[in-house]
Amino acid sequence: MAKIEAVQEGALMEASSSLGITRHLAFKDEGSLVIRSRCGPRVVSGWHHHGDYDVYGYVVPGAARFEFTGSDEGVVSLGPGYR
């Protein structure tokens, strides 16, 4: 990324959402995405992928689990305070 960009909340674009999950796109480049996702309690997204995009985000409240190889070795669990 060649420069710093800031996106105001009102400038976020609606993205594909699903039951219990709303998504808004903040930034999309040739190889990366920044998406704000808000999930209801105990909501689980169906397994999906983002193709060749690197996806960036952080967890504020709650927890998240990401699978990226189809095996237990490719699992990352996150929550507030994780790096």
Order of alpha helices (4+ residues) and beta strands (2+ residues): beta-beta-beta-beta-beta-beta
